[in-house]
Amino acid sequence: MHILIVIALVFYITSQIVPVFIGLFIALVFTSLLQPLVNLFARIMPRYPATFLALLTTVGVVAGLVFYVVTSVTSLGTQFSNGVDTILDFVEHGPLPMHLTEAEVMGQVQLLVEQGQAYVQSNAPTLATEVLSNAGTVADVFAVLALALFSTFFFLASGG
């Protein structure tokens, strides 16, 4: 009976500190990915500046990738707008037996927007509660990432 209590206690304590385990796991993954770069930089400079430079280089690469994705999405927005214009032209002047004018289509879109606004206004308390409950989750994610970054720095700086 005592063994079951001890096992249950261990599982309970472990479940309470799962974010710490996740942060350390992410730190170990980052460490294994960045270790070769730190070793390369450590050949020409001390280990702590090499670690900082490797982390800075990685942040720069990730920022460059995010910039590339954002510019790609921006160009997709332009292409989407051109596609919508083509569809509206086809609906208005195409070979279909019925023709809708752009004003009729925009009126329908405006009606859908108004229905969406009415839904948001009628369900505002529920939506606000959901947003606030998810804000706590976002804060937890940032805390885990901060722990992972802090741990990664010292794992890398300490060497093998």
N, C-alpha and C positions, 0 to 999 in steps of 0.2 A: 504494500500500500504506500509506503514511504517513497518507493522508487517512482511510482506514478505521480505523486505530488511533485517530486523533484523534476521529473520530465516535463510536467505541465508548467511548472514555474520557469524552466529554461525556455520553453516555447513562448510563454507569455512575455518574458523579458526580451527575447529575440524579436518578437513581433513589434515591440515598442521602439526598437532601435534599427528597424529595417532601413530607413533613409541613410543612416551612417554606413551600413554595409553596402548599400547601392553607391554612395559617394566614394567609398574606398575601392569598390570594384571598378568604377569609371576611372578613378585615379590610376589603378594598375593597368587598365587598357591604354590610357593616354601615355603612361610611362613606357609601356612596351612599344608603342608607336614612335615616341620621340627619342628613345634611348640612342638609336644610331645617329641621329642628328646632333644630339648633345655630345656624344663621343667624338664626332667629327669636329665640332667647334672646340671641344676641350683639348684638342691637339695643339691649338694655337693660342689658347687663353685659359685662365683659371676656370674651374668647374662651375662656380656660381654665375659668373657672367655668361658662360656658355649655355647654362640652363636658361637664364633669362633671355638670351638671344634666340634660342630655339623656340621658346614659348612665344616670343614676339614675332618670329618668322611664321610660326603656325597661325597666329592670330591674323597676320597679314594675308596669308594664303586663303584662310577662311573668309576674311573680309572681301578679298578679290572675287572669290566664288559667289558670295552673296551679291556683290555688285553686278557680276555677270548675269545672275539669275534675275535680278530686278530689271536690268536693261532689256533682257529677253522678254520678260513679262510685259514691259512697257510697249515693246514692238508688237507683241501679241494683241495688246489692247487696240492698237491702231488697225491691225489686220481684222480684228473682230468687228470694229466699227465699219470697216469697208465691207465685210461680209454681210452685216445687218443691212447696210445700204443696198447691196445687191439683192438681198432677199426682198426688201421692201419694193424695189423696182420691179422684181419679178411678179410679186403679188399684185402690184398696181397695173403693170402693162403686159404681163405674161399671157400665155395661151390658155390659162384657166378659164372655165366658163363664168366664174364670178370675179369681179375686180373690187378690191378694197383700196380706198384712197389712203394716203399717208395720214391724213387727219383722223380717219376711222381707226387705224391701227394705233396711233398715238393716244386716241381717246380710250381705247381698250387698255393700253399700258397705264395710262393715268388712273383708270378705274382700279386696276390691280394694285397700284401704289397706294391709293386711298384705302383699299381693303387691308393692305399690310400695315398702314399707319393705324387704322382702327384696331387691328389685332394687337399691336404693340401697346396702344393706349389702354385697352381693356385688360391686358395681362401684364401690365407694368410691375405690379408688386411681385408676382411670381418670377418674372424675368430678372428683376433686380436681386432677388434672393439667390437665383442661380448664378448670376454674375459674381456676387459677393462670396458665395461658397467656392466658386472656381478661382477667385483671387487668392484664397488661402492655398490652393493647390499650386498656383503659379509661384507664390512665395516659397513654398516647400521645394519646388524644382530649382529655383535660384539658390536656395541654401545648400542643396545637395551639390549643385554645380560649383559653388564657391568652395565647399569642402573638397571636392574632387580636384579643383585647380590648386588649392593650397597644398594638398597632399602630393599631387603630381610634382610640384616644384621641389619639394624636399626629397621625394623618392629619386628624382632625376639628379638633384644636386649631391646626394649622398653616394652616387656611383653604384657599382655592381653590388 
